[in-house]
Amino acid sequence: LQAMSGSEQDWLALRPQEPSPSQCCGGGCKPCIYDLYEKELAQWERAKAKQDKSLLTEKREQSNNSVLNPDTFTAFSVSSVEQLTEDTYQYKFELPGNSSLQLSLGQHIVLRGMVNGLEVQRAYTPISPGNAEGYFEVLIKCYEAGLMSQYIKTWKKGDMVFWRGPFGGFPYQPNKHGELLMLASGTGLAPMLPILQSITDDEEDETFVTLVGCFPTFDKIYLKPLLQDLARYWNIRIFYVLSQETSLEKLPQSYQENTYTGRLNEDLMKTIINSCRRRPFVLICGSSAFNEDMTRYLKAAGIEENSCFVF
């Protein structure tokens, strides 16, 4: 067997590496990290066929122009870290000048982290308005054993963090739906907030909204002041479903009438839908188990799949 020539070895060293499953965030991004790999592999094969390494130099650079891009990761600086509950944090990132991410509603961005030499990617939805100038904010729940969580917990003000995007989103149009029913579990609140804020910011938008936030306990409800502000609008109602609370007596008076204890089940879903002022279009965001349960309860309540959108 002929020994591999030096140039063969050089080319092999330049061959793009196939992503590991941990690098895919599973968010259905276009382009996905696997799409980027296919693109780089095709580029490498063309260059190798022509024995011309200069054809590889358009390899994905990390962009430093602080503009979000779906194909390349861009560094953004952490400007503040705020702990909201024992395991949930709100991170604020700086944008140069008065620029904004220009996200459309409910779009997510993908974070890249390195943990023990392993590259991990996860998708998060900014909670700041898409046109917020000079900054953006994300809400992140850290898990004890989560790979990405280990990396995120090390962030301090001034650290540089790499993001790419945006992806996904809900094509919201003012007044298109009579009522939106938002079913959010935990950090599933994130994609709902920009939509809520765009409705309350637009005096012409008369869409009713019923937001149902599912949390384990009262203490674990995020962003209470923001939610209380939103609930003051004539067209916004907010309910809380607290799976681990047994009684409402300890809750502040202002929360007692719009909070349920136990889990959001089929009966409660029917009660909430019957209390909607119009037939709702439903937005769902939570764990895959939560999303499946909600879709099932909605179907039992007569809401068809074409009237639902799952983030």
QUIBELVEN-V370800 format. One record per residue. N is the residue number from 0. PSI is psi in degrees with one decimal (none if undefined). D_FIRST is the distance of its C-alpha to the first C-alpha in whole Angstrom. Layout:
# QUIBELVEN-V370800
n	psi	d_first
N	PSI	D_FIRST
N	PSI	D_FIRST
This chain:
# QUIBELVEN-V370800
n	psi	d_first
0	129.0	0
1	133.1	4
2	145.8	6
3	130.6	9
4	158.6	12
5	-40.9	15
6	-32.9	17
7	-43.9	14
8	-39.9	15
9	-46.5	19
10	-40.6	19
11	-37.9	18
12	-27.5	21
13	-8.6	23
14	132.3	22
15	146.1	26
16	136.5	26
17	136.0	27
18	148.6	31
19	158.5	31
20	-30.3	34
21	-20.1	37
22	-14.4	36
23	127.1	38
24	-11.7	42
25	13.0	42
26	3.7	45
27	32.3	44
28	148.3	44
29	113.4	43
30	144.5	40
31	161.5	39
32	-29.4	36
33	-34.6	34
34	-42.4	35
35	-38.8	34
36	-45.4	31
37	-42.8	30
38	-44.4	32
39	-35.9	30
40	-43.5	27
41	-40.3	28
42	-42.2	29
43	-41.6	25
44	-39.4	24
45	-46.3	26
46	-41.3	25
47	-40.3	22
48	-35.5	22
49	0.8	25
50	45.5	23
51	100.3	26
52	-18.7	26
53	-19.7	30
54	-9.4	30
55	-7.2	29
56	-14.8	32
57	16.6	35
58	152.6	33
59	117.6	36
60	158.0	38
61	129.6	40
62	140.1	43
63	12.5	46
64	13.1	49
65	29.4	50
66	131.3	50
67	140.4	49
68	136.0	46
69	-25.0	44
70	-29.1	41
71	153.6	41
72	139.9	42
73	139.8	45
74	133.2	47
75	146.3	50
76	135.6	52
77	122.6	54
78	-21.6	58
79	154.7	59
80	123.5	58
81	125.4	61
82	124.2	61
83	-43.6	63
84	-174.0	62
85	-27.3	61
86	9.9	57
87	135.9	58
88	151.7	58
89	121.8	59
90	135.6	56
91	135.7	58
92	147.0	55
93	139.9	56
94	142.6	56
95	141.7	57
96	-137.6	60
97	29.7	62
98	163.1	59
99	161.0	58
100	-19.2	55
101	42.3	57
102	145.4	56
103	170.7	57
104	132.8	59
105	10.9	57
106	149.4	53
107	161.7	51
108	158.3	48
109	129.4	45
110	140.2	45
111	130.9	42
112	153.7	41
113	123.6	39
114	118.9	39
115	44.3	38
116	2.6	35
117	131.8	35
118	130.4	36
119	142.6	39
120	139.1	41
121	151.4	44
122	138.8	47
123	149.3	50
124	121.1	53
125	143.4	55
126	-9.3	59
127	154.7	61
128	144.6	62
129	-23.8	60
130	14.9	62
131	133.6	62
132	131.5	62
133	-4.3	60
134	164.5	59
135	158.3	57
136	142.2	58
137	150.9	55
138	122.5	56
139	129.6	54
140	126.7	54
141	131.4	52
142	141.7	51
143	-47.4	51
144	5.9	47
145	133.7	46
146	-53.2	43
147	-35.5	44
148	-37.1	48
149	-38.4	47
150	-46.6	46
151	-36.7	49
152	-16.3	51
153	-9.9	50
154	137.6	51
155	165.9	54
156	134.3	56
157	-13.7	54
158	148.6	51
159	130.9	48
160	139.2	47
161	127.6	45
162	152.4	46
163	160.6	45
164	-162.4	47
165	165.8	49
166	157.6	48
167	-144.1	50
168	163.4	54
169	123.0	57
170	72.5	59
171	137.0	62
172	132.9	65
173	138.0	69
174	10.5	71
175	-37.0	69
176	140.4	69
177	-44.5	72
178	137.8	71
179	130.5	68
180	115.6	67
181	120.9	64
182	109.9	63
183	131.9	61
184	121.6	60
185	-127.6	59
186	-2.6	57
187	-8.5	57
188	-27.5	60
189	-53.5	58
190	-16.3	58
191	-33.6	61
192	-46.6	63
193	-34.3	62
194	-46.0	64
195	-44.6	67
196	-33.6	67
197	-30.8	67
198	-44.2	69
199	-23.6	72
200	-16.2	71
201	105.3	72
202	-22.6	76
203	-15.0	76
204	112.8	73
205	23.9	75
206	131.6	72
207	145.6	73
208	132.3	71
209	112.8	71
210	128.0	68
211	111.7	67
212	121.9	65
213	121.9	64
214	160.0	64
215	-51.8	64
216	169.4	67
217	-40.5	70
218	-22.6	68
219	6.5	65
220	125.6	66
221	156.2	64
222	41.2	66
223	-46.0	70
224	-41.8	72
225	-45.3	70
226	-39.3	70
227	-39.9	74
228	-46.2	74
229	-36.8	72
230	-11.9	74
231	-16.3	78
232	145.7	77
233	-27.2	79
234	7.8	76
235	128.1	74
236	141.9	74
237	126.5	72
238	151.0	72
239	139.7	70
240	115.3	68
241	106.4	68
242	-26.6	66
243	4.9	67
244	142.2	71
245	-24.8	73
246	153.1	76
247	-4.1	77
248	-32.7	80
249	-11.4	78
250	153.0	77
251	147.2	79
252	-41.6	82
253	-16.3	80
254	-16.9	77
255	-39.1	79
256	-15.5	79
257	25.2	76
258	139.9	74
259	146.3	73
260	160.9	72
261	-162.6	69
262	158.2	66
263	103.0	66
264	-173.9	67
265	-40.8	68
266	-45.9	71
267	-38.8	71
268	-44.4	69
269	-41.6	72
270	-46.5	74
271	-43.6	73
272	-38.9	72
273	-23.5	76
274	-8.6	77
275	146.4	75
276	-24.5	77
277	170.4	75
278	121.2	72
279	152.5	69
280	133.9	66
281	132.4	64
282	132.7	61
283	133.3	59
284	121.3	57
285	-157.6	56
286	165.8	53
287	-33.1	51
288	-42.7	54
289	-47.3	57
290	-41.2	56
291	-43.4	56
292	-47.2	59
293	-44.0	61
294	-38.8	60
295	-45.4	61
296	-37.9	64
297	-42.7	65
298	-42.7	64
299	-28.4	67
300	5.4	69
301	13.5	69
302	120.0	66
303	164.4	64
304	-29.5	60
305	-1.6	61
306	20.0	63
307	151.0	61
308	125.2	58
309	127.0	55
310	none	54
